[in-house]
Amino acid sequence: MSTERRILALLLATGLLLSGCSGPEPDDGGPASTEQRGPQGTVPAGLEKFYGQSLTWGGCAPYASTTDEKAAFSKRGLRCARLTVPQDYADPAGKTITLGLLRKAAAGGDRIGSLLMNPGGPGGSGMVAAAGQASLISNTELATRFDLVGFDPRGIGASEPKIKCLSDSERDAERRDLDLDTSPEGVRETEQENQDYVAKCVEHTGKDFLANVGSRDVAKDMDIMRSALGDQKLTYLGYSYGTRIGTAYAEQFPQNVRALILDGAVAPSNDPITELVNQNAGFQKAFTEFATWCAAQSSCALGGDPAQATKRYREIVTPLIEKPLQFDGRTFSYTDAQTALVQALYAKDYWTVANTGLADLKKGNPGKLLVMADQYYSRDAKGHYSTQNDAFTAIRCVDDPRVTDPAQLLEADKRAREAAPFLDDGGAPAAVRDYCAFWPVPNTSQPHQPNVPGLPSTLVISTTGDPATPYQAGVDLAAALKARLLTYTGTQHTIFLQGNKCVDDLGSQYLIDLKLPAQGAKC
């Protein structure tokens, strides 16, 4: 669900993200400086040292662990710091962990405060996303009035410790392992592999830490962050899963909210099965839009009839189940093909490349699609993966109740296949327990309808053709929070600060002046 992928696409398209060793030397910004701006606002008992802590801001290069992060953090004017928080809020005097922060200071003198942002995932790096956004909004009033601050939630990116389950080679091997055998023997094998994965997460990350990586705790971290940054009230921009974090914050600290923009809502009341089925339906809708666009091009890999596009697509990718392709010393699997197209459906920016990639695949050349699959999995050119996918699993497994009933699992598989025929491999539905069914710690959140009396006016943005977080989820979240809904008509995952003047102007006016768009506003 990560909007980080959408932002990354924009950075690649505009040349703002460099790769390899050809980019500029990192900007260290001069010597480190220590600030003490907290404590601000109400301080919960026992957390005084965290709310009042000083932050030491220095160069961002030491916070990067991948090629893309090194390039993103090399931009001038970026400063990074570490925030200390309790590992377990039930034991604030116990073990502590640190979170990575990246800040681009306000460019003008009439500063409002910090604009804290999270790109979603779960597992996306807010530091990388903020570094990219800082370049994209550099000439706007937002950049003048706010410090833009991105943070890596607990266990993610530059935060320490880091959620980690698989090595680079194990991640490559998992992409080759299709797990499509739905016979009893195949199901047992897949479930054993899922248990083995969970055991590796425990081995490399630790059970105690895994118990405290959910949205409940990230929201508490954000309040410490707010205080340490010197803000009486929080101004927050959350994309996709970041809307769940923002909702959790609003529920726990409504009195500390100044402004919230929640773009691409994850419906907080949906159970995991409903969320899966709705998301599959969203991607099928986006696939249909892609197929319609493709059919109008001079050459479309899926043919000229959108009604036949699902069939044509499956004819292209299904042979990979039995015979994956070798390319540049690597294996391109059926899973890679599906992942690449899902990546393409996040935004129209990818559609041309997806079409040419599918055309190349028909000729036996998967190169373009392999790059797109690597982007989805956060694999860099040197073969190193970020830990985003491991973090996604760990956070999801403590945020959502696990589903273990065979009848529910079988029904979920049936409904998911029906909702997204283009993703259906043609096998029989099966009741397969996923990673979360074997997770070693209980979930810390439950699906529920938010009820936040006294919450200041907030803004929910929802896109009619959002494949990952369907439009209705935003409608429902806005109603639950009594927030204003801004509708964007289009096909992509999230939209604010991504080049649409109507949305950007209305959202920026709200963040700066707290003036909401008109009731029923559309862009």
Backbone hydrogen bonds, N-H to C=O, Kabsch-Sander energy under -0.5 kcal/mol:
donor,donor_aa,acceptor,acceptor_aa,energy
3,T,119,P,-2.5
4,E,119,P,-0.5
5,R,2,S,-1.0
7,I,3,T,-2.6
8,L,4,E,-2.6
9,A,5,R,-2.0
10,L,6,R,-1.7
11,L,7,I,-2.3
12,L,8,L,-2.5
13,A,9,A,-2.3
14,T,10,L,-2.0
15,G,11,L,-0.8
16,L,11,L,-1.7
17,L,11,L,-1.2
18,L,16,L,-0.6
22,S,19,S,-0.9
28,D,26,P,-0.8
33,S,57,W,-2.3
35,E,55,L,-2.9
37,R,228,A,-0.7
47,L,44,P,-2.0
50,F,47,L,-0.7
51,Y,47,L,-2.2
52,G,48,E,-1.8
53,Q,50,F,-1.0
55,L,35,E,-2.6
57,W,33,S,-3.1
57,W,55,L,-0.7
58,G,80,C,-2.6
60,C,27,D,-0.6
63,Y,60,C,-2.0
64,A,61,A,-1.6
70,K,66,T,-2.3
71,A,67,T,-2.0
72,A,68,D,-2.6
73,F,69,E,-2.6
74,S,71,A,-1.0
75,K,72,A,-1.0
78,L,75,K,-1.1
79,R,103,R,-2.2
80,C,58,G,-2.9
81,A,101,L,-1.9
83,L,99,L,-2.4
85,V,97,I,-2.3
87,Q,95,K,-2.7
88,D,95,K,-0.6
91,D,88,D,-2.1
94,G,91,D,-2.2
97,I,85,V,-2.7
98,T,160,E,-2.7
99,L,83,L,-2.5
100,G,152,D,-0.5
101,L,81,A,-2.6
102,L,150,G,-2.6
103,R,79,R,-3.2
104,K,148,L,-2.4
105,A,77,G,-0.6
105,A,103,R,-0.6
107,A,143,A,-2.6
108,G,144,T,-1.6
111,R,109,G,-1.4
112,I,145,R,-3.7
113,G,145,R,-1.0
115,L,147,D,-3.4
116,L,114,S,-0.7
116,L,235,T,-2.6
117,M,149,V,-2.3
118,N,237,L,-2.0
124,G,120,G,-2.0
126,G,124,G,-0.7
126,G,151,F,-0.9
129,A,125,S,-2.0
130,A,126,G,-2.4
131,A,127,M,-2.1
132,G,128,V,-1.9
133,Q,129,A,-2.7
134,A,130,A,-2.6
135,S,131,A,-1.0
136,L,132,G,-1.8
137,I,133,Q,-2.4
138,S,135,S,-0.9
140,T,137,I,-2.1
143,A,137,I,-0.6
144,T,140,T,-0.9
145,R,141,E,-2.3
146,F,142,L,-2.2
147,D,113,G,-2.5
148,L,104,K,-2.3
148,L,146,F,-0.6
149,V,115,L,-2.6
149,V,147,D,-0.6
150,G,102,L,-2.3
151,F,117,M,-1.1
152,D,100,G,-2.3
155,G,161,P,-0.6
156,I,153,P,-2.4
159,S,156,I,-2.5
160,E,98,T,-2.0
163,I,155,G,-2.9
171,R,167,S,-2.3
172,D,168,D,-2.2
173,A,169,S,-2.2
174,E,170,E,-2.0
175,R,171,R,-1.6
176,R,172,D,-1.0
177,D,173,A,-1.2
178,L,176,R,-0.9
182,T,180,L,-0.8
187,V,183,S,-2.9
188,R,184,P,-2.2
189,E,185,E,-2.1
190,T,186,G,-2.5
191,E,187,V,-2.7
192,Q,188,R,-2.1
193,E,189,E,-2.1
194,N,190,T,-2.2
195,Q,191,E,-2.2
196,D,192,Q,-2.3
197,Y,193,E,-2.2
198,V,194,N,-2.1
199,A,195,Q,-2.2
200,K,196,D,-1.9
201,C,197,Y,-2.0
202,V,198,V,-2.3
203,E,199,A,-2.4
204,H,200,K,-2.6
205,T,201,C,-2.0
206,G,201,C,-0.7
206,G,202,V,-1.3
210,L,206,G,-2.1
211,A,207,K,-1.4
212,N,209,F,-2.1
213,V,210,L,-0.8
217,D,214,G,-0.7
218,V,214,G,-2.0
219,A,215,S,-2.4
220,K,216,R,-0.9
221,D,217,D,-2.2
222,M,218,V,-2.2
223,D,219,A,-1.2
224,I,220,K,-1.6
225,M,221,D,-2.6
226,R,222,M,-2.7
227,S,223,D,-1.9
228,A,224,I,-2.8
229,L,225,M,-2.3
230,G,227,S,-1.3
231,D,226,R,-2.5
232,Q,230,G,-0.5
234,L,256,N,-3.4
235,T,114,S,-0.5
236,Y,234,L,-0.5
236,Y,259,A,-2.4
237,L,116,L,-2.8
238,G,261,I,-2.8
239,Y,118,N,-2.4
240,S,263,D,-2.6
242,G,239,Y,-3.3
243,T,240,S,-2.6
244,R,240,S,-0.6
244,R,241,Y,-1.1
245,I,241,Y,-1.5
246,G,242,G,-2.2
247,T,243,T,-2.4
248,A,244,R,-2.5
249,Y,245,I,-2.4
250,A,246,G,-2.4
251,E,247,T,-2.2
252,Q,248,A,-1.9
253,F,249,Y,-3.3
256,N,253,F,-1.9
257,V,254,P,-1.3
258,R,234,L,-2.9
259,A,234,L,-1.9
261,I,236,Y,-2.4
262,L,260,L,-0.5
262,L,459,L,-2.5
263,D,238,G,-2.7
263,D,261,I,-0.6
264,G,262,L,-0.5
264,G,461,I,-2.3
266,V,240,S,-0.6
267,A,265,A,-0.6
270,N,267,A,-1.3
275,E,271,D,-2.4
276,L,272,P,-2.1
277,V,273,I,-2.6
278,N,274,T,-2.6
279,Q,275,E,-2.3
280,N,276,L,-2.5
281,A,277,V,-2.3
282,G,278,N,-2.0
283,F,279,Q,-2.3
284,Q,280,N,-2.2
285,K,281,A,-2.1
286,A,282,G,-2.0
287,F,283,F,-2.5
288,T,284,Q,-2.2
289,E,285,K,-1.9
290,F,286,A,-2.6
291,A,287,F,-2.9
292,T,288,T,-2.2
293,W,289,E,-2.4
294,C,290,F,-3.0
295,A,291,A,-2.4
296,A,292,T,-0.8
296,A,293,W,-0.8
297,Q,294,C,-2.0
303,G,300,C,-1.7
308,Q,305,D,-2.0
309,A,306,P,-1.4
312,R,308,Q,-2.6
313,Y,309,A,-3.0
314,R,310,T,-2.4
315,E,311,K,-1.8
316,I,312,R,-1.4
316,I,313,Y,-0.5
317,V,313,Y,-2.1
318,T,314,R,-2.5
320,L,317,V,-1.6
321,I,318,T,-2.2
322,E,318,T,-0.5
322,E,319,P,-0.6
323,K,319,P,-2.3
325,L,332,F,-2.0
327,F,330,R,-3.1
330,R,327,F,-1.9
332,F,325,L,-3.6
332,F,330,R,-0.5
333,S,331,T,-0.7
334,Y,320,L,-0.5
337,A,333,S,-1.9
338,Q,334,Y,-2.3
339,T,335,T,-2.6
340,A,336,D,-2.6
341,L,337,A,-1.9
342,V,338,Q,-2.3
343,Q,339,T,-2.5
344,A,340,A,-1.9
345,L,341,L,-1.7
346,Y,343,Q,-1.3
347,A,344,A,-1.0
350,Y,347,A,-1.6
351,W,348,K,-1.5
352,T,348,K,-0.5
354,A,350,Y,-2.6
355,N,351,W,-2.4
356,T,352,T,-2.3
357,G,353,V,-2.6
358,L,354,A,-2.5
359,A,355,N,-2.2
360,D,356,T,-2.4
361,L,357,G,-2.2
362,K,358,L,-1.9
363,K,359,A,-0.7
363,K,360,D,-0.9
364,G,361,L,-1.9
365,N,360,D,-2.7
370,L,366,P,-2.5
371,V,367,G,-1.8
372,M,368,K,-1.7
373,A,369,L,-2.5
374,D,370,L,-2.5
375,Q,371,V,-2.1
376,Y,372,M,-2.0
377,Y,373,A,-2.2
378,S,374,D,-0.6
378,S,375,Q,-0.9
379,R,374,D,-2.6
380,D,378,S,-0.5
380,D,384,H,-2.9
383,G,380,D,-2.1
386,S,378,S,-2.2
391,A,387,T,-2.5
392,F,388,Q,-2.6
393,T,389,N,-1.8
394,A,390,D,-2.4
395,I,391,A,-2.7
396,R,392,F,-2.3
397,C,393,T,-2.2
398,V,394,A,-0.7
398,V,395,I,-0.8
399,D,395,I,-1.7
400,D,396,R,-1.9
404,T,402,R,-0.6
409,L,405,D,-2.4
410,L,406,P,-2.6
411,E,407,A,-2.1
412,A,408,Q,-2.4
413,D,409,L,-2.2
414,K,410,L,-2.2
415,R,411,E,-2.6
416,A,412,A,-2.5
417,R,413,D,-2.1
418,E,414,K,-2.2
419,A,415,R,-2.1
420,A,416,A,-1.4
423,L,420,A,-1.6
424,D,421,P,-1.1
432,V,430,A,-1.0
433,R,431,A,-0.5
437,A,434,D,-0.8
438,F,434,D,-0.5
438,F,435,Y,-1.9
439,W,436,C,-1.4
444,T,398,V,-3.3
445,S,398,V,-0.9
448,H,268,P,-1.8
455,L,452,V,-1.6
459,L,260,L,-2.6
460,V,484,R,-2.9
461,I,262,L,-2.4
462,S,486,L,-2.3
464,T,488,Y,-2.7
465,G,490,G,-2.1
466,D,463,T,-1.7
473,A,470,P,-1.6
474,G,470,P,-0.7
474,G,471,Y,-1.0
475,V,471,Y,-1.7
476,D,472,Q,-2.7
477,L,473,A,-2.4
478,A,474,G,-2.5
479,A,475,V,-1.9
480,A,476,D,-2.3
481,L,477,L,-2.4
482,K,478,A,-0.6
482,K,479,A,-0.6
483,A,478,A,-2.7
484,R,458,T,-2.6
486,L,460,V,-2.8
487,T,485,L,-0.5
487,T,521,A,-2.2
488,Y,462,S,-2.4
490,G,488,Y,-0.8
492,Q,490,G,-0.5
493,H,346,Y,-2.9
494,T,492,Q,-0.9
498,Q,495,I,-1.4
500,N,495,I,-0.5
501,K,499,G,-0.8
504,D,500,N,-2.9
505,D,501,K,-2.8
506,L,502,C,-2.0
507,G,503,V,-2.8
508,S,504,D,-2.4
509,Q,505,D,-2.3
510,Y,506,L,-1.7
511,L,507,G,-2.3
512,I,508,S,-2.5
513,D,509,Q,-2.6
514,L,510,Y,-2.0
515,K,509,Q,-1.0
516,L,514,L,-0.7
521,A,518,A,-1.9
523,C,487,T,-2.5
